[in-house]
């Protein structure tokens, strides 16, 4: 596991939000409206989130998947 940034949480409506590090956005060519699958796991005894980008298929739709537990718009 490689630490790439340190972020602060911000109030976002009734919830809490966090920005994505620019290097992650650029490396994964993410743009507004793209989706990210969010997984929860345990690494070295720590509760972690795993973010997996899901790119649109060119016509504005996400590819169909049976394994899509949670999606978050960026």
PyMOL Python script that loads the backbone (N, CA, C, O; Angstrom):
from pymol import cmd

cmd.read_pdbstr("""\
ATOM      1  N   UNK A   1       0.856  -1.163   0.000  1.00  0.00           N
ATOM      2  CA  UNK A   1       0.000   0.000   0.000  1.00  0.00           C
ATOM      3  C   UNK A   1       0.907   1.232   0.000  1.00  0.00           C
ATOM      4  O   UNK A   1       1.858   1.319   0.777  1.00  0.00           O
ATOM      5  N   UNK A   2       0.593   2.186  -0.890  1.00  0.00           N
ATOM      6  CA  UNK A   2       1.397   3.399  -1.026  1.00  0.00           C
ATOM      7  C   UNK A   2       0.540   4.610  -0.685  1.00  0.00           C
ATOM      8  O   UNK A   2      -0.519   4.807  -1.281  1.00  0.00           O
ATOM      9  N   UNK A   3       0.987   5.423   0.271  1.00  0.00           N
ATOM     10  CA  UNK A   3       0.274   6.657   0.614  1.00  0.00           C
ATOM     11  C   UNK A   3       0.591   7.711  -0.445  1.00  0.00           C
ATOM     12  O   UNK A   3       1.757   7.996  -0.719  1.00  0.00           O
ATOM     13  N   UNK A   4      -0.473   8.294  -1.046  1.00  0.00           N
ATOM     14  CA  UNK A   4      -0.236   9.300  -2.086  1.00  0.00           C
ATOM     15  C   UNK A   4      -0.681  10.695  -1.683  1.00  0.00           C
ATOM     16  O   UNK A   4      -0.313  11.667  -2.342  1.00  0.00           O
ATOM     17  N   UNK A   5      -1.473  10.820  -0.607  1.00  0.00           N
ATOM     18  CA  UNK A   5      -1.937  12.145  -0.215  1.00  0.00           C
ATOM     19  C   UNK A   5      -2.558  12.090   1.173  1.00  0.00           C
ATOM     20  O   UNK A   5      -2.835  11.015   1.705  1.00  0.00           O
ATOM     21  N   UNK A   6      -2.770  13.257   1.742  1.00  0.00           N
ATOM     22  CA  UNK A   6      -3.455  13.421   3.023  1.00  0.00           C
ATOM     23  C   UNK A   6      -4.576  14.411   2.778  1.00  0.00           C
ATOM     24  O   UNK A   6      -4.321  15.528   2.328  1.00  0.00           O
ATOM     25  N   UNK A   7      -5.817  14.026   3.065  1.00  0.00           N
ATOM     26  CA  UNK A   7      -6.970  14.875   2.766  1.00  0.00           C
ATOM     27  C   UNK A   7      -7.786  15.139   4.020  1.00  0.00           C
ATOM     28  O   UNK A   7      -7.782  14.343   4.959  1.00  0.00           O
ATOM     29  N   UNK A   8      -8.484  16.263   4.023  1.00  0.00           N
ATOM     30  CA  UNK A   8      -9.420  16.593   5.099  1.00  0.00           C
ATOM     31  C   UNK A   8     -10.839  16.280   4.639  1.00  0.00           C
ATOM     32  O   UNK A   8     -11.150  16.374   3.451  1.00  0.00           O
ATOM     33  N   UNK A   9     -11.690  15.911   5.579  1.00  0.00           N
ATOM     34  CA  UNK A   9     -13.096  15.678   5.282  1.00  0.00           C
ATOM     35  C   UNK A   9     -13.827  17.012   5.304  1.00  0.00           C
ATOM     36  O   UNK A   9     -13.481  17.904   6.079  1.00  0.00           O
ATOM     37  N   UNK A  10     -14.841  17.145   4.452  1.00  0.00           N
ATOM     38  CA  UNK A  10     -15.619  18.373   4.358  1.00  0.00           C
ATOM     39  C   UNK A  10     -17.098  18.056   4.439  1.00  0.00           C
ATOM     40  O   UNK A  10     -17.542  17.012   3.963  1.00  0.00           O
ATOM     41  N   UNK A  11     -17.857  18.950   5.037  1.00  0.00           N
ATOM     42  CA  UNK A  11     -19.306  18.790   5.086  1.00  0.00           C
ATOM     43  C   UNK A  11     -19.850  18.925   3.671  1.00  0.00           C
ATOM     44  O   UNK A  11     -19.507  19.864   2.954  1.00  0.00           O
ATOM     45  N   UNK A  12     -20.703  17.978   3.271  1.00  0.00           N
ATOM     46  CA  UNK A  12     -21.276  17.950   1.933  1.00  0.00           C
ATOM     47  C   UNK A  12     -22.756  17.618   2.066  1.00  0.00           C
ATOM     48  O   UNK A  12     -23.128  16.449   2.168  1.00  0.00           O
ATOM     49  N   UNK A  13     -23.595  18.643   2.066  1.00  0.00           N
ATOM     50  CA  UNK A  13     -25.019  18.424   2.314  1.00  0.00           C
ATOM     51  C   UNK A  13     -25.210  17.894   3.725  1.00  0.00           C
ATOM     52  O   UNK A  13     -24.767  18.509   4.695  1.00  0.00           O
ATOM     53  N   UNK A  14     -25.875  16.744   3.832  1.00  0.00           N
ATOM     54  CA  UNK A  14     -26.082  16.114   5.141  1.00  0.00           C
ATOM     55  C   UNK A  14     -24.996  15.100   5.459  1.00  0.00           C
ATOM     56  O   UNK A  14     -25.006  14.494   6.530  1.00  0.00           O
ATOM     57  N   UNK A  15     -24.064  14.910   4.540  1.00  0.00           N
ATOM     58  CA  UNK A  15     -23.018  13.920   4.735  1.00  0.00           C
ATOM     59  C   UNK A  15     -21.643  14.554   4.808  1.00  0.00           C
ATOM     60  O   UNK A  15     -21.498  15.742   5.096  1.00  0.00           O
ATOM     61  N   UNK A  16     -20.644  13.740   4.543  1.00  0.00           N
ATOM     62  CA  UNK A  16     -19.249  14.178   4.544  1.00  0.00           C
ATOM     63  C   UNK A  16     -18.638  13.768   3.216  1.00  0.00           C
ATOM     64  O   UNK A  16     -18.888  12.665   2.729  1.00  0.00           O
ATOM     65  N   UNK A  17     -17.836  14.648   2.624  1.00  0.00           N
ATOM     66  CA  UNK A  17     -17.197  14.367   1.345  1.00  0.00           C
ATOM     67  C   UNK A  17     -15.694  14.490   1.432  1.00  0.00           C
ATOM     68  O   UNK A  17     -15.153  15.071   2.372  1.00  0.00           O
ATOM     69  N   UNK A  18     -15.026  13.931   0.434  1.00  0.00           N
ATOM     70  CA  UNK A  18     -13.566  14.022   0.329  1.00  0.00           C
ATOM     71  C   UNK A  18     -13.215  14.134  -1.148  1.00  0.00           C
ATOM     72  O   UNK A  18     -13.846  13.496  -1.991  1.00  0.00           O
ATOM     73  N   UNK A  19     -12.223  14.933  -1.456  1.00  0.00           N
ATOM     74  CA  UNK A  19     -11.750  15.041  -2.838  1.00  0.00           C
ATOM     75  C   UNK A  19     -10.820  13.891  -3.163  1.00  0.00           C
ATOM     76  O   UNK A  19     -10.252  13.261  -2.271  1.00  0.00           O
ATOM     77  N   UNK A  20     -10.671  13.623  -4.452  1.00  0.00           N
ATOM     78  CA  UNK A  20      -9.718  12.604  -4.889  1.00  0.00           C
ATOM     79  C   UNK A  20      -8.401  13.288  -5.253  1.00  0.00           C
ATOM     80  O   UNK A  20      -8.410  14.370  -5.840  1.00  0.00           O
ATOM     81  N   UNK A  21      -7.280  12.674  -4.914  1.00  0.00           N
ATOM     82  CA  UNK A  21      -5.989  13.268  -5.263  1.00  0.00           C
ATOM     83  C   UNK A  21      -5.833  13.417  -6.782  1.00  0.00           C
ATOM     84  O   UNK A  21      -6.227  12.537  -7.546  1.00  0.00           O
ATOM     85  N   UNK A  22      -5.260  14.531  -7.198  1.00  0.00           N
ATOM     86  CA  UNK A  22      -5.090  14.818  -8.624  1.00  0.00           C
ATOM     87  C   UNK A  22      -4.358  13.686  -9.341  1.00  0.00           C
ATOM     88  O   UNK A  22      -4.730  13.338 -10.462  1.00  0.00           O
ATOM     89  N   UNK A  23      -3.329  13.102  -8.729  1.00  0.00           N
ATOM     90  CA  UNK A  23      -2.565  12.032  -9.382  1.00  0.00           C
ATOM     91  C   UNK A  23      -3.465  10.834  -9.687  1.00  0.00           C
ATOM     92  O   UNK A  23      -3.308  10.193 -10.726  1.00  0.00           O
ATOM     93  N   UNK A  24      -4.409  10.525  -8.788  1.00  0.00           N
ATOM     94  CA  UNK A  24      -5.341   9.415  -8.993  1.00  0.00           C
ATOM     95  C   UNK A  24      -6.293   9.744 -10.146  1.00  0.00           C
ATOM     96  O   UNK A  24      -6.572   8.890 -10.987  1.00  0.00           O
ATOM     97  N   UNK A  25      -6.785  10.974 -10.180  1.00  0.00           N
ATOM     98  CA  UNK A  25      -7.698  11.416 -11.242  1.00  0.00           C
ATOM     99  C   UNK A  25      -6.992  11.352 -12.595  1.00  0.00           C
ATOM    100  O   UNK A  25      -7.547  10.834 -13.564  1.00  0.00           O
ATOM    101  N   UNK A  26      -5.771  11.877 -12.661  1.00  0.00           N
ATOM    102  CA  UNK A  26      -5.027  11.902 -13.924  1.00  0.00           C
ATOM    103  C   UNK A  26      -4.617  10.499 -14.360  1.00  0.00           C
ATOM    104  O   UNK A  26      -4.753  10.162 -15.536  1.00  0.00           O
ATOM    105  N   UNK A  27      -4.116   9.673 -13.437  1.00  0.00           N
ATOM    106  CA  UNK A  27      -3.678   8.314 -13.782  1.00  0.00           C
ATOM    107  C   UNK A  27      -4.829   7.472 -14.319  1.00  0.00           C
ATOM    108  O   UNK A  27      -4.619   6.611 -15.174  1.00  0.00           O
ATOM    109  N   UNK A  28      -6.041   7.711 -13.828  1.00  0.00           N
ATOM    110  CA  UNK A  28      -7.205   6.927 -14.239  1.00  0.00           C
ATOM    111  C   UNK A  28      -8.078   7.663 -15.251  1.00  0.00           C
ATOM    112  O   UNK A  28      -9.159   7.191 -15.604  1.00  0.00           O
ATOM    113  N   UNK A  29      -7.610   8.821 -15.717  1.00  0.00           N
ATOM    114  CA  UNK A  29      -8.311   9.642 -16.719  1.00  0.00           C
ATOM    115  C   UNK A  29      -9.777   9.847 -16.341  1.00  0.00           C
ATOM    116  O   UNK A  29     -10.669   9.660 -17.168  1.00  0.00           O
ATOM    117  N   UNK A  30     -10.020  10.235 -15.078  1.00  0.00           N
ATOM    118  CA  UNK A  30     -11.379  10.444 -14.588  1.00  0.00           C
ATOM    119  C   UNK A  30     -11.864  11.840 -14.930  1.00  0.00           C
ATOM    120  O   UNK A  30     -11.090  12.797 -14.937  1.00  0.00           O
ATOM    121  N   UNK A  31     -13.153  11.942 -15.214  1.00  0.00           N
ATOM    122  CA  UNK A  31     -13.782  13.227 -15.452  1.00  0.00           C
ATOM    123  C   UNK A  31     -15.102  13.260 -14.702  1.00  0.00           C
ATOM    124  O   UNK A  31     -15.593  12.223 -14.255  1.00  0.00           O
ATOM    125  N   UNK A  32     -15.668  14.431 -14.564  1.00  0.00           N
ATOM    126  CA  UNK A  32     -16.943  14.590 -13.894  1.00  0.00           C
ATOM    127  C   UNK A  32     -17.990  13.700 -14.560  1.00  0.00           C
ATOM    128  O   UNK A  32     -18.103  13.682 -15.785  1.00  0.00           O
ATOM    129  N   UNK A  33     -18.748  12.970 -13.761  1.00  0.00           N
ATOM    130  CA  UNK A  33     -19.766  12.065 -14.278  1.00  0.00           C
ATOM    131  C   UNK A  33     -19.327  10.614 -14.332  1.00  0.00           C
ATOM    132  O   UNK A  33     -20.168   9.720 -14.428  1.00  0.00           O
ATOM    133  N   UNK A  34     -17.995  10.357 -14.271  1.00  0.00           N
ATOM    134  CA  UNK A  34     -17.515   8.973 -14.200  1.00  0.00           C
ATOM    135  C   UNK A  34     -17.940   8.374 -12.865  1.00  0.00           C
ATOM    136  O   UNK A  34     -18.268   9.103 -11.929  1.00  0.00           O
ATOM    137  N   UNK A  35     -17.933   7.065 -12.781  1.00  0.00           N
ATOM    138  CA  UNK A  35     -18.317   6.371 -11.559  1.00  0.00           C
ATOM    139  C   UNK A  35     -17.126   5.628 -10.967  1.00  0.00           C
ATOM    140  O   UNK A  35     -16.180   5.266 -11.667  1.00  0.00           O
ATOM    141  N   UNK A  36     -17.202   5.413  -9.655  1.00  0.00           N
ATOM    142  CA  UNK A  36     -16.174   4.663  -8.939  1.00  0.00           C
ATOM    143  C   UNK A  36     -16.867   3.636  -8.061  1.00  0.00           C
ATOM    144  O   UNK A  36     -17.761   3.978  -7.288  1.00  0.00           O
ATOM    145  N   UNK A  37     -16.450   2.353  -8.178  1.00  0.00           N
ATOM    146  CA  UNK A  37     -16.923   1.337  -7.241  1.00  0.00           C
ATOM    147  C   UNK A  37     -16.137   1.513  -5.955  1.00  0.00           C
ATOM    148  O   UNK A  37     -14.927   1.737  -5.985  1.00  0.00           O
ATOM    149  N   UNK A  38     -16.826   1.413  -4.824  1.00  0.00           N
ATOM    150  CA  UNK A  38     -16.186   1.573  -3.519  1.00  0.00           C
ATOM    151  C   UNK A  38     -16.312   0.264  -2.760  1.00  0.00           C
ATOM    152  O   UNK A  38     -17.418  -0.217  -2.515  1.00  0.00           O
ATOM    153  N   UNK A  39     -15.177  -0.309  -2.388  1.00  0.00           N
ATOM    154  CA  UNK A  39     -15.145  -1.555  -1.638  1.00  0.00           C
ATOM    155  C   UNK A  39     -14.541  -1.292  -0.267  1.00  0.00           C
ATOM    156  O   UNK A  39     -13.701  -0.406  -0.112  1.00  0.00           O
ATOM    157  N   UNK A  40     -14.970  -2.060   0.721  1.00  0.00           N
ATOM    158  CA  UNK A  40     -14.419  -1.960   2.075  1.00  0.00           C
ATOM    159  C   UNK A  40     -13.620  -3.231   2.337  1.00  0.00           C
ATOM    160  O   UNK A  40     -14.060  -4.332   2.005  1.00  0.00           O
ATOM    161  N   UNK A  41     -12.432  -3.067   2.941  1.00  0.00           N
ATOM    162  CA  UNK A  41     -11.575  -4.216   3.211  1.00  0.00           C
ATOM    163  C   UNK A  41     -10.762  -3.966   4.475  1.00  0.00           C
ATOM    164  O   UNK A  41     -10.949  -2.964   5.165  1.00  0.00           O
ATOM    165  N   UNK A  42      -9.869  -4.886   4.760  1.00  0.00           N
ATOM    166  CA  UNK A  42      -8.987  -4.787   5.912  1.00  0.00           C
ATOM    167  C   UNK A  42      -7.565  -5.022   5.416  1.00  0.00           C
ATOM    168  O   UNK A  42      -7.270  -6.069   4.839  1.00  0.00           O
ATOM    169  N   UNK A  43      -6.681  -4.046   5.641  1.00  0.00           N
ATOM    170  CA  UNK A  43      -5.284  -4.156   5.230  1.00  0.00           C
ATOM    171  C   UNK A  43      -4.407  -3.884   6.437  1.00  0.00           C
ATOM    172  O   UNK A  43      -4.492  -2.818   7.047  1.00  0.00           O
ATOM    173  N   UNK A  44      -3.576  -4.835   6.776  1.00  0.00           N
ATOM    174  CA  UNK A  44      -2.676  -4.701   7.932  1.00  0.00           C
ATOM    175  C   UNK A  44      -3.435  -4.306   9.191  1.00  0.00           C
ATOM    176  O   UNK A  44      -2.945  -3.503   9.985  1.00  0.00           O
ATOM    177  N   UNK A  45      -4.630  -4.864   9.379  1.00  0.00           N
ATOM    178  CA  UNK A  45      -5.428  -4.589  10.571  1.00  0.00           C
ATOM    179  C   UNK A  45      -6.157  -3.255  10.548  1.00  0.00           C
ATOM    180  O   UNK A  45      -6.746  -2.861  11.555  1.00  0.00           O
ATOM    181  N   UNK A  46      -6.130  -2.545   9.413  1.00  0.00           N
ATOM    182  CA  UNK A  46      -6.798  -1.247   9.307  1.00  0.00           C
ATOM    183  C   UNK A  46      -8.006  -1.355   8.374  1.00  0.00           C
ATOM    184  O   UNK A  46      -7.947  -2.027   7.344  1.00  0.00           O
ATOM    185  N   UNK A  47      -9.098  -0.689   8.745  1.00  0.00           N
ATOM    186  CA  UNK A  47     -10.299  -0.607   7.917  1.00  0.00           C
ATOM    187  C   UNK A  47     -10.011   0.353   6.768  1.00  0.00           C
ATOM    188  O   UNK A  47      -9.715   1.523   7.008  1.00  0.00           O
ATOM    189  N   UNK A  48     -10.093  -0.121   5.517  1.00  0.00           N
ATOM    190  CA  UNK A  48      -9.735   0.705   4.366  1.00  0.00           C
ATOM    191  C   UNK A  48     -10.842   0.693   3.318  1.00  0.00           C
ATOM    192  O   UNK A  48     -11.664  -0.222   3.275  1.00  0.00           O
ATOM    193  N   UNK A  49     -10.851   1.725   2.473  1.00  0.00           N
ATOM    194  CA  UNK A  49     -11.719   1.772   1.312  1.00  0.00           C
ATOM    195  C   UNK A  49     -10.853   1.554   0.080  1.00  0.00           C
ATOM    196  O   UNK A  49      -9.734   2.061  -0.007  1.00  0.00           O
ATOM    197  N   UNK A  50     -11.385   0.794  -0.870  1.00  0.00           N
ATOM    198  CA  UNK A  50     -10.700   0.550  -2.135  1.00  0.00           C
ATOM    199  C   UNK A  50     -11.559   1.166  -3.234  1.00  0.00           C
ATOM    200  O   UNK A  50     -12.739   0.838  -3.361  1.00  0.00           O
ATOM    201  N   UNK A  51     -10.969   2.056  -4.026  1.00  0.00           N
ATOM    202  CA  UNK A  51     -11.688   2.750  -5.095  1.00  0.00           C
ATOM    203  C   UNK A  51     -11.290   2.145  -6.441  1.00  0.00           C
ATOM    204  O   UNK A  51     -10.106   2.045  -6.760  1.00  0.00           O
ATOM    205  N   UNK A  52     -12.291   1.744  -7.228  1.00  0.00           N
ATOM    206  CA  UNK A  52     -12.033   1.157  -8.541  1.00  0.00           C
ATOM    207  C   UNK A  52     -12.824   1.943  -9.579  1.00  0.00           C
ATOM    208  O   UNK A  52     -14.052   1.862  -9.604  1.00  0.00           O
ATOM    209  N   UNK A  53     -12.137   2.710 -10.445  1.00  0.00           N
ATOM    210  CA  UNK A  53     -12.830   3.499 -11.458  1.00  0.00           C
ATOM    211  C   UNK A  53     -13.598   2.621 -12.432  1.00  0.00           C
ATOM    212  O   UNK A  53     -13.123   1.558 -12.832  1.00  0.00           O
ATOM    213  N   UNK A  54     -14.806   3.080 -12.816  1.00  0.00           N
ATOM    214  CA  UNK A  54     -15.603   2.446 -13.863  1.00  0.00           C
ATOM    215  C   UNK A  54     -15.793   3.489 -14.947  1.00  0.00           C
ATOM    216  O   UNK A  54     -16.489   4.482 -14.737  1.00  0.00           O
ATOM    217  N   UNK A  55     -15.190   3.280 -16.089  1.00  0.00           N
ATOM    218  CA  UNK A  55     -15.282   4.241 -17.178  1.00  0.00           C
ATOM    219  C   UNK A  55     -16.570   4.033 -17.960  1.00  0.00           C
ATOM    220  O   UNK A  55     -17.051   2.908 -18.099  1.00  0.00           O
ATOM    221  N   UNK A  56     -17.129   5.144 -18.475  1.00  0.00           N
ATOM    222  CA  UNK A  56     -18.280   5.062 -19.374  1.00  0.00           C
ATOM    223  C   UNK A  56     -17.846   4.376 -20.664  1.00  0.00           C
ATOM    224  O   UNK A  56     -16.671   4.418 -21.027  1.00  0.00           O
ATOM    225  N   UNK A  57     -18.798   3.742 -21.360  1.00  0.00           N
ATOM    226  CA  UNK A  57     -18.456   2.996 -22.575  1.00  0.00           C
ATOM    227  C   UNK A  57     -18.549   3.848 -23.846  1.00  0.00           C
ATOM    228  O   UNK A  57     -18.651   3.302 -24.945  1.00  0.00           O
ATOM    229  N   UNK A  58     -18.517   5.164 -23.710  1.00  0.00           N
ATOM    230  CA  UNK A  58     -18.495   6.038 -24.870  1.00  0.00           C
ATOM    231  C   UNK A  58     -19.839   6.661 -25.203  1.00  0.00           C
ATOM    232  O   UNK A  58     -19.889   7.714 -25.839  1.00  0.00           O
ATOM    233  N   UNK A  59     -20.932   6.031 -24.784  1.00  0.00           N
ATOM    234  CA  UNK A  59     -22.247   6.601 -25.078  1.00  0.00           C
ATOM    235  C   UNK A  59     -22.917   7.131 -23.814  1.00  0.00           C
ATOM    236  O   UNK A  59     -24.130   7.341 -23.785  1.00  0.00           O
ATOM    237  N   UNK A  60     -22.115   7.346 -22.769  1.00  0.00           N
ATOM    238  CA  UNK A  60     -22.651   7.890 -21.526  1.00  0.00           C
ATOM    239  C   UNK A  60     -23.165   6.835 -20.567  1.00  0.00           C
ATOM    240  O   UNK A  60     -23.585   7.164 -19.457  1.00  0.00           O
ATOM    241  N   UNK A  61     -23.141   5.567 -20.973  1.00  0.00           N
ATOM    242  CA  UNK A  61     -23.624   4.494 -20.110  1.00  0.00           C
ATOM    243  C   UNK A  61     -22.467   3.689 -19.545  1.00  0.00           C
ATOM    244  O   UNK A  61     -21.432   3.532 -20.192  1.00  0.00           O
ATOM    245  N   UNK A  62     -22.649   3.182 -18.338  1.00  0.00           N
ATOM    246  CA  UNK A  62     -21.652   2.313 -17.746  1.00  0.00           C
ATOM    247  C   UNK A  62     -21.819   0.908 -18.301  1.00  0.00           C
ATOM    248  O   UNK A  62     -22.937   0.504 -18.620  1.00  0.00           O
ATOM    249  N   UNK A  63     -20.727   0.153 -18.423  1.00  0.00           N
ATOM    250  CA  UNK A  63     -20.858  -1.238 -18.816  1.00  0.00           C
ATOM    251  C   UNK A  63     -21.698  -1.987 -17.783  1.00  0.00           C
ATOM    252  O   UNK A  63     -21.612  -1.695 -16.590  1.00  0.00           O
ATOM    253  N   UNK A  64     -22.506  -2.942 -18.225  1.00  0.00           N
ATOM    254  CA  UNK A  64     -23.312  -3.729 -17.303  1.00  0.00           C
ATOM    255  C   UNK A  64     -22.412  -4.660 -16.506  1.00  0.00           C
ATOM    256  O   UNK A  64     -21.456  -5.227 -17.036  1.00  0.00           O
ATOM    257  N   UNK A  65     -22.731  -4.810 -15.218  1.00  0.00           N
ATOM    258  CA  UNK A  65     -21.942  -5.669 -14.345  1.00  0.00           C
ATOM    259  C   UNK A  65     -22.816  -6.210 -13.238  1.00  0.00           C
ATOM    260  O   UNK A  65     -23.624  -5.479 -12.664  1.00  0.00           O
ATOM    261  N   UNK A  66     -22.659  -7.496 -12.932  1.00  0.00           N
ATOM    262  CA  UNK A  66     -23.380  -8.102 -11.806  1.00  0.00           C
ATOM    263  C   UNK A  66     -22.658  -7.808 -10.498  1.00  0.00           C
ATOM    264  O   UNK A  66     -23.219  -8.009  -9.421  1.00  0.00           O
ATOM    265  N   UNK A  67     -21.408  -7.331 -10.584  1.00  0.00           N
ATOM    266  CA  UNK A  67     -20.597  -7.102  -9.388  1.00  0.00           C
ATOM    267  C   UNK A  67     -20.391  -5.607  -9.215  1.00  0.00           C
ATOM    268  O   UNK A  67     -19.268  -5.121  -9.345  1.00  0.00           O
ATOM    269  N   UNK A  68     -21.457  -4.869  -8.924  1.00  0.00           N
ATOM    270  CA  UNK A  68     -21.398  -3.420  -8.774  1.00  0.00           C
ATOM    271  C   UNK A  68     -22.034  -3.054  -7.429  1.00  0.00           C
ATOM    272  O   UNK A  68     -23.173  -2.589  -7.398  1.00  0.00           O
ATOM    273  N   UNK A  69     -21.310  -3.259  -6.312  1.00  0.00           N
ATOM    274  CA  UNK A  69     -21.914  -3.068  -4.999  1.00  0.00           C
ATOM    275  C   UNK A  69     -22.318  -1.644  -4.681  1.00  0.00           C
ATOM    276  O   UNK A  69     -23.398  -1.425  -4.132  1.00  0.00           O
ATOM    277  N   UNK A  70     -21.484  -0.667  -5.009  1.00  0.00           N
ATOM    278  CA  UNK A  70     -21.762   0.723  -4.702  1.00  0.00           C
ATOM    279  C   UNK A  70     -21.113   1.571  -5.778  1.00  0.00           C
ATOM    280  O   UNK A  70     -19.981   1.295  -6.175  1.00  0.00           O
ATOM    281  N   UNK A  71     -21.802   2.600  -6.261  1.00  0.00           N
ATOM    282  CA  UNK A  71     -21.188   3.529  -7.216  1.00  0.00           C
ATOM    283  C   UNK A  71     -21.292   4.937  -6.670  1.00  0.00           C
ATOM    284  O   UNK A  71     -22.279   5.292  -6.026  1.00  0.00           O
ATOM    285  N   UNK A  72     -20.276   5.734  -6.927  1.00  0.00           N
ATOM    286  CA  UNK A  72     -20.221   7.114  -6.462  1.00  0.00           C
ATOM    287  C   UNK A  72     -19.844   7.976  -7.645  1.00  0.00           C
ATOM    288  O   UNK A  72     -18.847   7.703  -8.314  1.00  0.00           O
ATOM    289  N   UNK A  73     -20.626   9.020  -7.920  1.00  0.00           N
ATOM    290  CA  UNK A  73     -20.239   9.924  -8.988  1.00  0.00           C
ATOM    291  C   UNK A  73     -19.150  10.848  -8.501  1.00  0.00           C
ATOM    292  O   UNK A  73     -19.188  11.334  -7.371  1.00  0.00           O
ATOM    293  N   UNK A  74     -18.176  11.089  -9.363  1.00  0.00           N
ATOM    294  CA  UNK A  74     -17.048  11.953  -9.049  1.00  0.00           C
ATOM    295  C   UNK A  74     -17.380  13.361  -9.469  1.00  0.00           C
ATOM    296  O   UNK A  74     -16.564  14.266  -9.297  1.00  0.00           O
TER     297      UNK A  74
END
""", "prot")
cmd.dss("prot")
cmd.show_as("cartoon", "prot")
cmd.util.cbc("prot")
cmd.orient("prot")
